[in-house]
Amino acid sequence: MAYRDSFYQYLMTQRDPDSTDEVAQFANNAQHDQTFPKQEQNYEKLSDYLELNASYLPSMSVFDRAYEMYQEKMSY
């Protein structure tokens, strides 16, 4: 199986401190989350973590959108 970046690795490519885009803001905030599961690729495990620990995430729909973007990027 081909190597795939973790979701966190992908998310870090979306950082932009000047952007008002929700995914960029999510990435900016996740960068400072010391306990973020940085090696994780699994949607359910990431979702569980974020629901319990990511007070900086205004809505899980932001994560859903970011995860969709991640899956599209990793599919080729």
PyMOL Python script that loads the backbone (N, CA, C, O; Angstrom):
from pymol import cmd

cmd.read_pdbstr("""\
ATOM      1  N   MET A   1       0.838  -1.189   0.000  1.00  0.00           N
ATOM      2  CA  MET A   1       0.000   0.000   0.000  1.00  0.00           C
ATOM      3  C   MET A   1       0.882   1.252   0.000  1.00  0.00           C
ATOM      4  O   MET A   1       1.901   1.302   0.688  1.00  0.00           O
ATOM      5  N   ALA A   2       0.493   2.228  -0.753  1.00  0.00           N
ATOM      6  CA  ALA A   2       1.253   3.464  -0.874  1.00  0.00           C
ATOM      7  C   ALA A   2       1.181   4.265   0.423  1.00  0.00           C
ATOM      8  O   ALA A   2       0.195   4.204   1.157  1.00  0.00           O
ATOM      9  N   TYR A   3       2.221   4.996   0.680  1.00  0.00           N
ATOM     10  CA  TYR A   3       2.264   5.856   1.858  1.00  0.00           C
ATOM     11  C   TYR A   3       1.245   6.983   1.724  1.00  0.00           C
ATOM     12  O   TYR A   3       1.115   7.599   0.666  1.00  0.00           O
ATOM     13  N   ARG A   4       0.536   7.238   2.796  1.00  0.00           N
ATOM     14  CA  ARG A   4      -0.430   8.339   2.836  1.00  0.00           C
ATOM     15  C   ARG A   4      -0.069   9.269   3.978  1.00  0.00           C
ATOM     16  O   ARG A   4       0.276   8.812   5.067  1.00  0.00           O
ATOM     17  N   ASP A   5      -0.144  10.552   3.740  1.00  0.00           N
ATOM     18  CA  ASP A   5       0.050  11.521   4.821  1.00  0.00           C
ATOM     19  C   ASP A   5      -1.064  11.345   5.849  1.00  0.00           C
ATOM     20  O   ASP A   5      -2.174  10.927   5.521  1.00  0.00           O
ATOM     21  N   SER A   6      -0.748  11.668   7.078  1.00  0.00           N
ATOM     22  CA  SER A   6      -1.805  11.691   8.092  1.00  0.00           C
ATOM     23  C   SER A   6      -2.705  12.896   7.819  1.00  0.00           C
ATOM     24  O   SER A   6      -2.343  13.805   7.071  1.00  0.00           O
ATOM     25  N   PHE A   7      -3.872  12.881   8.436  1.00  0.00           N
ATOM     26  CA  PHE A   7      -4.780  14.013   8.281  1.00  0.00           C
ATOM     27  C   PHE A   7      -4.111  15.291   8.783  1.00  0.00           C
ATOM     28  O   PHE A   7      -4.240  16.345   8.160  1.00  0.00           O
ATOM     29  N   TYR A   8      -3.407  15.203   9.893  1.00  0.00           N
ATOM     30  CA  TYR A   8      -2.736  16.382  10.461  1.00  0.00           C
ATOM     31  C   TYR A   8      -1.714  16.946   9.479  1.00  0.00           C
ATOM     32  O   TYR A   8      -1.641  18.160   9.291  1.00  0.00           O
ATOM     33  N   GLN A   9      -0.928  16.078   8.856  1.00  0.00           N
ATOM     34  CA  GLN A   9       0.063  16.546   7.869  1.00  0.00           C
ATOM     35  C   GLN A   9      -0.630  17.300   6.744  1.00  0.00           C
ATOM     36  O   GLN A   9      -0.169  18.358   6.318  1.00  0.00           O
ATOM     37  N   TYR A  10      -1.743  16.747   6.265  1.00  0.00           N
ATOM     38  CA  TYR A  10      -2.505  17.436   5.225  1.00  0.00           C
ATOM     39  C   TYR A  10      -3.054  18.763   5.753  1.00  0.00           C
ATOM     40  O   TYR A  10      -2.943  19.795   5.091  1.00  0.00           O
ATOM     41  N   LEU A  11      -3.640  18.728   6.938  1.00  0.00           N
ATOM     42  CA  LEU A  11      -4.258  19.924   7.502  1.00  0.00           C
ATOM     43  C   LEU A  11      -3.252  21.070   7.626  1.00  0.00           C
ATOM     44  O   LEU A  11      -3.602  22.233   7.425  1.00  0.00           O
ATOM     45  N   MET A  12      -2.016  20.741   7.953  1.00  0.00           N
ATOM     46  CA  MET A  12      -0.996  21.779   8.113  1.00  0.00           C
ATOM     47  C   MET A  12      -0.704  22.498   6.791  1.00  0.00           C
ATOM     48  O   MET A  12      -0.199  23.621   6.803  1.00  0.00           O
ATOM     49  N   THR A  13      -1.012  21.872   5.664  1.00  0.00           N
ATOM     50  CA  THR A  13      -0.820  22.534   4.369  1.00  0.00           C
ATOM     51  C   THR A  13      -1.909  23.564   4.103  1.00  0.00           C
ATOM     52  O   THR A  13      -1.805  24.355   3.166  1.00  0.00           O
ATOM     53  N   GLN A  14      -2.953  23.553   4.926  1.00  0.00           N
ATOM     54  CA  GLN A  14      -4.083  24.469   4.746  1.00  0.00           C
ATOM     55  C   GLN A  14      -3.988  25.715   5.632  1.00  0.00           C
ATOM     56  O   GLN A  14      -4.865  26.577   5.581  1.00  0.00           O
ATOM     57  N   ARG A  15      -2.932  25.815   6.441  1.00  0.00           N
ATOM     58  CA  ARG A  15      -2.787  26.967   7.339  1.00  0.00           C
ATOM     59  C   ARG A  15      -2.625  28.260   6.555  1.00  0.00           C
ATOM     60  O   ARG A  15      -1.951  28.309   5.525  1.00  0.00           O
ATOM     61  N   ASP A  16      -3.250  29.286   7.063  1.00  0.00           N
ATOM     62  CA  ASP A  16      -3.099  30.633   6.505  1.00  0.00           C
ATOM     63  C   ASP A  16      -3.603  31.612   7.557  1.00  0.00           C
ATOM     64  O   ASP A  16      -4.811  31.785   7.715  1.00  0.00           O
ATOM     65  N   PRO A  17      -2.688  32.252   8.275  1.00  0.00           N
ATOM     66  CA  PRO A  17      -3.112  33.136   9.362  1.00  0.00           C
ATOM     67  C   PRO A  17      -3.939  34.333   8.899  1.00  0.00           C
ATOM     68  O   PRO A  17      -4.638  34.946   9.706  1.00  0.00           O
ATOM     69  N   ASP A  18      -3.870  34.669   7.627  1.00  0.00           N
ATOM     70  CA  ASP A  18      -4.613  35.824   7.114  1.00  0.00           C
ATOM     71  C   ASP A  18      -5.961  35.450   6.509  1.00  0.00           C
ATOM     72  O   ASP A  18      -6.725  36.328   6.107  1.00  0.00           O
ATOM     73  N   SER A  19      -6.256  34.161   6.441  1.00  0.00           N
ATOM     74  CA  SER A  19      -7.480  33.695   5.790  1.00  0.00           C
ATOM     75  C   SER A  19      -8.661  33.680   6.764  1.00  0.00           C
ATOM     76  O   SER A  19      -8.498  33.441   7.960  1.00  0.00           O
ATOM     77  N   THR A  20      -9.835  33.937   6.226  1.00  0.00           N
ATOM     78  CA  THR A  20     -11.050  33.800   7.027  1.00  0.00           C
ATOM     79  C   THR A  20     -11.742  32.468   6.737  1.00  0.00           C
ATOM     80  O   THR A  20     -12.785  32.174   7.320  1.00  0.00           O
ATOM     81  N   ASP A  21     -11.170  31.663   5.842  1.00  0.00           N
ATOM     82  CA  ASP A  21     -11.723  30.351   5.523  1.00  0.00           C
ATOM     83  C   ASP A  21     -11.727  29.474   6.776  1.00  0.00           C
ATOM     84  O   ASP A  21     -10.745  29.432   7.517  1.00  0.00           O
ATOM     85  N   GLU A  22     -12.828  28.783   7.001  1.00  0.00           N
ATOM     86  CA  GLU A  22     -12.960  27.971   8.219  1.00  0.00           C
ATOM     87  C   GLU A  22     -11.940  26.842   8.291  1.00  0.00           C
ATOM     88  O   GLU A  22     -11.442  26.533   9.374  1.00  0.00           O
ATOM     89  N   VAL A  23     -11.624  26.228   7.169  1.00  0.00           N
ATOM     90  CA  VAL A  23     -10.635  25.140   7.178  1.00  0.00           C
ATOM     91  C   VAL A  23      -9.253  25.701   7.524  1.00  0.00           C
ATOM     92  O   VAL A  23      -8.503  25.083   8.278  1.00  0.00           O
ATOM     93  N   ALA A  24      -8.923  26.853   6.982  1.00  0.00           N
ATOM     94  CA  ALA A  24      -7.634  27.489   7.307  1.00  0.00           C
ATOM     95  C   ALA A  24      -7.571  27.829   8.793  1.00  0.00           C
ATOM     96  O   ALA A  24      -6.538  27.628   9.432  1.00  0.00           O
ATOM     97  N   GLN A  25      -8.664  28.340   9.345  1.00  0.00           N
ATOM     98  CA  GLN A  25      -8.703  28.658  10.770  1.00  0.00           C
ATOM     99  C   GLN A  25      -8.574  27.387  11.618  1.00  0.00           C
ATOM    100  O   GLN A  25      -7.879  27.383  12.635  1.00  0.00           O
ATOM    101  N   PHE A  26      -9.239  26.323  11.201  1.00  0.00           N
ATOM    102  CA  PHE A  26      -9.125  25.024  11.866  1.00  0.00           C
ATOM    103  C   PHE A  26      -7.658  24.589  11.871  1.00  0.00           C
ATOM    104  O   PHE A  26      -7.135  24.172  12.905  1.00  0.00           O
ATOM    105  N   ALA A  27      -7.004  24.687  10.725  1.00  0.00           N
ATOM    106  CA  ALA A  27      -5.590  24.300  10.618  1.00  0.00           C
ATOM    107  C   ALA A  27      -4.712  25.167  11.520  1.00  0.00           C
ATOM    108  O   ALA A  27      -3.830  24.657  12.211  1.00  0.00           O
ATOM    109  N   ASN A  28      -4.954  26.468  11.510  1.00  0.00           N
ATOM    110  CA  ASN A  28      -4.173  27.375  12.362  1.00  0.00           C
ATOM    111  C   ASN A  28      -4.301  26.983  13.830  1.00  0.00           C
ATOM    112  O   ASN A  28      -3.311  26.964  14.562  1.00  0.00           O
ATOM    113  N   ASN A  29      -5.514  26.673  14.254  1.00  0.00           N
ATOM    114  CA  ASN A  29      -5.751  26.312  15.654  1.00  0.00           C
ATOM    115  C   ASN A  29      -5.214  24.921  15.990  1.00  0.00           C
ATOM    116  O   ASN A  29      -4.661  24.712  17.070  1.00  0.00           O
ATOM    117  N   ALA A  30      -5.376  23.977  15.074  1.00  0.00           N
ATOM    118  CA  ALA A  30      -4.898  22.611  15.314  1.00  0.00           C
ATOM    119  C   ALA A  30      -3.381  22.580  15.485  1.00  0.00           C
ATOM    120  O   ALA A  30      -2.846  21.729  16.196  1.00  0.00           O
ATOM    121  N   GLN A  31      -2.699  23.505  14.833  1.00  0.00           N
ATOM    122  CA  GLN A  31      -1.245  23.577  14.947  1.00  0.00           C
ATOM    123  C   GLN A  31      -0.815  23.768  16.407  1.00  0.00           C
ATOM    124  O   GLN A  31       0.257  23.311  16.803  1.00  0.00           O
ATOM    125  N   HIS A  32      -1.634  24.429  17.191  1.00  0.00           N
ATOM    126  CA  HIS A  32      -1.303  24.716  18.585  1.00  0.00           C
ATOM    127  C   HIS A  32      -1.876  23.687  19.560  1.00  0.00           C
ATOM    128  O   HIS A  32      -1.687  23.805  20.770  1.00  0.00           O
ATOM    129  N   ASP A  33      -2.568  22.690  19.039  1.00  0.00           N
ATOM    130  CA  ASP A  33      -3.172  21.636  19.859  1.00  0.00           C
ATOM    131  C   ASP A  33      -2.116  20.563  20.122  1.00  0.00           C
ATOM    132  O   ASP A  33      -1.816  19.749  19.248  1.00  0.00           O
ATOM    133  N   GLN A  34      -1.562  20.569  21.320  1.00  0.00           N
ATOM    134  CA  GLN A  34      -0.455  19.665  21.658  1.00  0.00           C
ATOM    135  C   GLN A  34      -0.856  18.187  21.667  1.00  0.00           C
ATOM    136  O   GLN A  34       0.003  17.317  21.524  1.00  0.00           O
ATOM    137  N   THR A  35      -2.131  17.897  21.830  1.00  0.00           N
ATOM    138  CA  THR A  35      -2.554  16.497  21.920  1.00  0.00           C
ATOM    139  C   THR A  35      -3.259  15.997  20.660  1.00  0.00           C
ATOM    140  O   THR A  35      -3.792  14.887  20.648  1.00  0.00           O
ATOM    141  N   PHE A  36      -3.266  16.808  19.604  1.00  0.00           N
ATOM    142  CA  PHE A  36      -3.903  16.380  18.351  1.00  0.00           C
ATOM    143  C   PHE A  36      -3.277  15.060  17.887  1.00  0.00           C
ATOM    144  O   PHE A  36      -2.054  14.917  17.920  1.00  0.00           O
ATOM    145  N   PRO A  37      -4.097  14.094  17.457  1.00  0.00           N
ATOM    146  CA  PRO A  37      -3.544  12.805  16.999  1.00  0.00           C
ATOM    147  C   PRO A  37      -2.842  12.961  15.639  1.00  0.00           C
ATOM    148  O   PRO A  37      -3.448  12.753  14.587  1.00  0.00           O
ATOM    149  N   LYS A  38      -1.585  13.321  15.681  1.00  0.00           N
ATOM    150  CA  LYS A  38      -0.850  13.745  14.491  1.00  0.00           C
ATOM    151  C   LYS A  38      -0.597  12.640  13.458  1.00  0.00           C
ATOM    152  O   LYS A  38      -0.346  12.939  12.291  1.00  0.00           O
ATOM    153  N   GLN A  39      -0.660  11.386  13.865  1.00  0.00           N
ATOM    154  CA  GLN A  39      -0.415  10.297  12.918  1.00  0.00           C
ATOM    155  C   GLN A  39      -1.701   9.656  12.391  1.00  0.00           C
ATOM    156  O   GLN A  39      -1.651   8.754  11.555  1.00  0.00           O
ATOM    157  N   GLU A  40      -2.824  10.113  12.869  1.00  0.00           N
ATOM    158  CA  GLU A  40      -4.110   9.468  12.563  1.00  0.00           C
ATOM    159  C   GLU A  40      -4.621   9.782  11.157  1.00  0.00           C
ATOM    160  O   GLU A  40      -4.489  10.901  10.662  1.00  0.00           O
ATOM    161  N   GLN A  41      -5.215   8.751  10.524  1.00  0.00           N
ATOM    162  CA  GLN A  41      -5.856   8.895   9.224  1.00  0.00           C
ATOM    163  C   GLN A  41      -7.348   8.556   9.294  1.00  0.00           C
ATOM    164  O   GLN A  41      -8.114   8.922   8.403  1.00  0.00           O
ATOM    165  N   ASN A  42      -7.751   7.864  10.343  1.00  0.00           N
ATOM    166  CA  ASN A  42      -9.103   7.337  10.471  1.00  0.00           C
ATOM    167  C   ASN A  42     -10.119   8.413  10.845  1.00  0.00           C
ATOM    168  O   ASN A  42      -9.947   9.127  11.833  1.00  0.00           O
ATOM    169  N   TYR A  43     -11.169   8.518  10.053  1.00  0.00           N
ATOM    170  CA  TYR A  43     -12.202   9.545  10.266  1.00  0.00           C
ATOM    171  C   TYR A  43     -12.829   9.444  11.650  1.00  0.00           C
ATOM    172  O   TYR A  43     -12.938  10.443  12.361  1.00  0.00           O
ATOM    173  N   GLU A  44     -13.239   8.241  12.030  1.00  0.00           N
ATOM    174  CA  GLU A  44     -13.956   8.064  13.305  1.00  0.00           C
ATOM    175  C   GLU A  44     -13.086   8.458  14.492  1.00  0.00           C
ATOM    176  O   GLU A  44     -13.550   9.138  15.407  1.00  0.00           O
ATOM    177  N   LYS A  45     -11.833   8.035  14.477  1.00  0.00           N
ATOM    178  CA  LYS A  45     -10.933   8.364  15.590  1.00  0.00           C
ATOM    179  C   LYS A  45     -10.679   9.870  15.661  1.00  0.00           C
ATOM    180  O   LYS A  45     -10.655  10.451  16.746  1.00  0.00           O
ATOM    181  N   LEU A  46     -10.491  10.494  14.507  1.00  0.00           N
ATOM    182  CA  LEU A  46     -10.293  11.945  14.475  1.00  0.00           C
ATOM    183  C   LEU A  46     -11.543  12.674  14.951  1.00  0.00           C
ATOM    184  O   LEU A  46     -11.462  13.620  15.735  1.00  0.00           O
ATOM    185  N   SER A  47     -12.688  12.229  14.473  1.00  0.00           N
ATOM    186  CA  SER A  47     -13.957  12.840  14.848  1.00  0.00           C
ATOM    187  C   SER A  47     -14.186  12.740  16.355  1.00  0.00           C
ATOM    188  O   SER A  47     -14.576  13.720  16.989  1.00  0.00           O
ATOM    189  N   ASP A  48     -13.945  11.568  16.926  1.00  0.00           N
ATOM    190  CA  ASP A  48     -14.103  11.379  18.371  1.00  0.00           C
ATOM    191  C   ASP A  48     -13.191  12.328  19.135  1.00  0.00           C
ATOM    192  O   ASP A  48     -13.620  12.972  20.093  1.00  0.00           O
ATOM    193  N   TYR A  49     -11.939  12.414  18.714  1.00  0.00           N
ATOM    194  CA  TYR A  49     -10.993  13.304  19.383  1.00  0.00           C
ATOM    195  C   TYR A  49     -11.483  14.754  19.339  1.00  0.00           C
ATOM    196  O   TYR A  49     -11.517  15.446  20.356  1.00  0.00           O
ATOM    197  N   LEU A  50     -11.857  15.191  18.150  1.00  0.00           N
ATOM    198  CA  LEU A  50     -12.261  16.590  17.980  1.00  0.00           C
ATOM    199  C   LEU A  50     -13.528  16.930  18.764  1.00  0.00           C
ATOM    200  O   LEU A  50     -13.634  18.015  19.336  1.00  0.00           O
ATOM    201  N   GLU A  51     -14.476  16.017  18.789  1.00  0.00           N
ATOM    202  CA  GLU A  51     -15.716  16.264  19.527  1.00  0.00           C
ATOM    203  C   GLU A  51     -15.446  16.463  21.014  1.00  0.00           C
ATOM    204  O   GLU A  51     -16.128  17.246  21.676  1.00  0.00           O
ATOM    205  N   LEU A  52     -14.459  15.757  21.531  1.00  0.00           N
ATOM    206  CA  LEU A  52     -14.171  15.823  22.967  1.00  0.00           C
ATOM    207  C   LEU A  52     -13.145  16.891  23.342  1.00  0.00           C
ATOM    208  O   LEU A  52     -13.145  17.371  24.475  1.00  0.00           O
ATOM    209  N   ASN A  53     -12.271  17.269  22.407  1.00  0.00           N
ATOM    210  CA  ASN A  53     -11.111  18.083  22.777  1.00  0.00           C
ATOM    211  C   ASN A  53     -10.926  19.394  22.032  1.00  0.00           C
ATOM    212  O   ASN A  53     -10.145  20.238  22.472  1.00  0.00           O
ATOM    213  N   ALA A  54     -11.607  19.585  20.940  1.00  0.00           N
ATOM    214  CA  ALA A  54     -11.302  20.746  20.094  1.00  0.00           C
ATOM    215  C   ALA A  54     -12.318  21.866  20.277  1.00  0.00           C
ATOM    216  O   ALA A  54     -13.188  22.078  19.432  1.00  0.00           O
ATOM    217  N   SER A  55     -12.195  22.571  21.382  1.00  0.00           N
ATOM    218  CA  SER A  55     -13.102  23.697  21.622  1.00  0.00           C
ATOM    219  C   SER A  55     -12.887  24.807  20.598  1.00  0.00           C
ATOM    220  O   SER A  55     -13.742  25.677  20.433  1.00  0.00           O
ATOM    221  N   TYR A  56     -11.746  24.775  19.912  1.00  0.00           N
ATOM    222  CA  TYR A  56     -11.445  25.781  18.883  1.00  0.00           C
ATOM    223  C   TYR A  56     -12.163  25.509  17.559  1.00  0.00           C
ATOM    224  O   TYR A  56     -12.114  26.341  16.652  1.00  0.00           O
ATOM    225  N   LEU A  57     -12.821  24.369  17.437  1.00  0.00           N
ATOM    226  CA  LEU A  57     -13.523  24.010  16.207  1.00  0.00           C
ATOM    227  C   LEU A  57     -14.987  24.437  16.343  1.00  0.00           C
ATOM    228  O   LEU A  57     -15.722  23.858  17.142  1.00  0.00           O
ATOM    229  N   PRO A  58     -15.423  25.448  15.569  1.00  0.00           N
ATOM    230  CA  PRO A  58     -16.777  25.976  15.751  1.00  0.00           C
ATOM    231  C   PRO A  58     -17.881  24.986  15.382  1.00  0.00           C
ATOM    232  O   PRO A  58     -18.986  25.060  15.918  1.00  0.00           O
ATOM    233  N   SER A  59     -17.585  24.064  14.471  1.00  0.00           N
ATOM    234  CA  SER A  59     -18.594  23.104  14.029  1.00  0.00           C
ATOM    235  C   SER A  59     -17.902  21.878  13.440  1.00  0.00           C
ATOM    236  O   SER A  59     -16.871  21.994  12.778  1.00  0.00           O
ATOM    237  N   MET A  60     -18.474  20.713  13.685  1.00  0.00           N
ATOM    238  CA  MET A  60     -17.895  19.491  13.117  1.00  0.00           C
ATOM    239  C   MET A  60     -18.002  19.485  11.592  1.00  0.00           C
ATOM    240  O   MET A  60     -17.288  18.734  10.928  1.00  0.00           O
ATOM    241  N   SER A  61     -18.876  20.303  11.035  1.00  0.00           N
ATOM    242  CA  SER A  61     -18.972  20.370   9.573  1.00  0.00           C
ATOM    243  C   SER A  61     -17.673  20.922   8.962  1.00  0.00           C
ATOM    244  O   SER A  61     -17.348  20.611   7.816  1.00  0.00           O
ATOM    245  N   VAL A  62     -16.942  21.728   9.714  1.00  0.00           N
ATOM    246  CA  VAL A  62     -15.642  22.229   9.246  1.00  0.00           C
ATOM    247  C   VAL A  62     -14.669  21.055   9.127  1.00  0.00           C
ATOM    248  O   VAL A  62     -13.948  20.936   8.136  1.00  0.00           O
ATOM    249  N   PHE A  63     -14.653  20.192  10.140  1.00  0.00           N
ATOM    250  CA  PHE A  63     -13.824  18.988  10.075  1.00  0.00           C
ATOM    251  C   PHE A  63     -14.256  18.104   8.910  1.00  0.00           C
ATOM    252  O   PHE A  63     -13.413  17.592   8.174  1.00  0.00           O
ATOM    253  N   ASP A  64     -15.563  17.922   8.739  1.00  0.00           N
ATOM    254  CA  ASP A  64     -16.061  17.088   7.640  1.00  0.00           C
ATOM    255  C   ASP A  64     -15.562  17.606   6.293  1.00  0.00           C
ATOM    256  O   ASP A  64     -15.130  16.830   5.440  1.00  0.00           O
ATOM    257  N   ARG A  65     -15.625  18.908   6.113  1.00  0.00           N
ATOM    258  CA  ARG A  65     -15.162  19.503   4.857  1.00  0.00           C
ATOM    259  C   ARG A  65     -13.657  19.304   4.681  1.00  0.00           C
ATOM    260  O   ARG A  65     -13.194  18.960   3.594  1.00  0.00           O
ATOM    261  N   ALA A  66     -12.908  19.519   5.741  1.00  0.00           N
ATOM    262  CA  ALA A  66     -11.452  19.337   5.676  1.00  0.00           C
ATOM    263  C   ALA A  66     -11.102  17.882   5.395  1.00  0.00           C
ATOM    264  O   ALA A  66     -10.173  17.598   4.640  1.00  0.00           O
ATOM    265  N   TYR A  67     -11.846  16.960   6.002  1.00  0.00           N
ATOM    266  CA  TYR A  67     -11.561  15.537   5.794  1.00  0.00           C
ATOM    267  C   TYR A  67     -11.888  15.127   4.357  1.00  0.00           C
ATOM    268  O   TYR A  67     -11.173  14.316   3.768  1.00  0.00           O
ATOM    269  N   GLU A  68     -12.954  15.676   3.795  1.00  0.00           N
ATOM    270  CA  GLU A  68     -13.277  15.414   2.381  1.00  0.00           C
ATOM    271  C   GLU A  68     -12.146  15.887   1.476  1.00  0.00           C
ATOM    272  O   GLU A  68     -11.752  15.189   0.543  1.00  0.00           O
ATOM    273  N   MET A  69     -11.629  17.081   1.761  1.00  0.00           N
ATOM    274  CA  MET A  69     -10.513  17.623   0.975  1.00  0.00           C
ATOM    275  C   MET A  69      -9.293  16.710   1.103  1.00  0.00           C
ATOM    276  O   MET A  69      -8.596  16.449   0.122  1.00  0.00           O
ATOM    277  N   TYR A  70      -9.049  16.234   2.306  1.00  0.00           N
ATOM    278  CA  TYR A  70      -7.922  15.308   2.579  1.00  0.00           C
ATOM    279  C   TYR A  70      -8.089  14.026   1.763  1.00  0.00           C
ATOM    280  O   TYR A  70      -7.136  13.568   1.132  1.00  0.00           O
ATOM    281  N   GLN A  71      -9.278  13.449   1.769  1.00  0.00           N
ATOM    282  CA  GLN A  71      -9.520  12.211   1.024  1.00  0.00           C
ATOM    283  C   GLN A  71      -9.310  12.419  -0.476  1.00  0.00           C
ATOM    284  O   GLN A  71      -8.724  11.564  -1.141  1.00  0.00           O
ATOM    285  N   GLU A  72      -9.778  13.535  -1.008  1.00  0.00           N
ATOM    286  CA  GLU A  72      -9.586  13.825  -2.426  1.00  0.00           C
ATOM    287  C   GLU A  72      -8.106  13.942  -2.759  1.00  0.00           C
ATOM    288  O   GLU A  72      -7.652  13.428  -3.781  1.00  0.00           O
ATOM    289  N   LYS A  73      -7.361  14.613  -1.902  1.00  0.00           N
ATOM    290  CA  LYS A  73      -5.924  14.800  -2.128  1.00  0.00           C
ATOM    291  C   LYS A  73      -5.183  13.464  -2.054  1.00  0.00           C
ATOM    292  O   LYS A  73      -4.240  13.234  -2.811  1.00  0.00           O
ATOM    293  N   MET A  74      -5.604  12.590  -1.151  1.00  0.00           N
ATOM    294  CA  MET A  74      -4.899  11.318  -0.954  1.00  0.00           C
ATOM    295  C   MET A  74      -5.339  10.235  -1.948  1.00  0.00           C
ATOM    296  O   MET A  74      -4.745   9.157  -1.985  1.00  0.00           O
ATOM    297  N   SER A  75      -6.350  10.506  -2.734  1.00  0.00           N
ATOM    298  CA  SER A  75      -6.863   9.462  -3.633  1.00  0.00           C
ATOM    299  C   SER A  75      -6.048   9.317  -4.917  1.00  0.00           C
ATOM    300  O   SER A  75      -6.285   8.392  -5.694  1.00  0.00           O
ATOM    301  N   TYR A  76      -5.101  10.211  -5.148  1.00  0.00           N
ATOM    302  CA  TYR A  76      -4.254  10.062  -6.342  1.00  0.00           C
ATOM    303  C   TYR A  76      -2.794  10.138  -6.013  1.00  0.00           C
ATOM    304  O   TYR A  76      -1.953  10.031  -6.906  1.00  0.00           O
TER     305      TYR A  76
END
""", "prot")
cmd.dss("prot")
cmd.show_as("cartoon", "prot")
cmd.util.cbc("prot")
cmd.orient("prot")
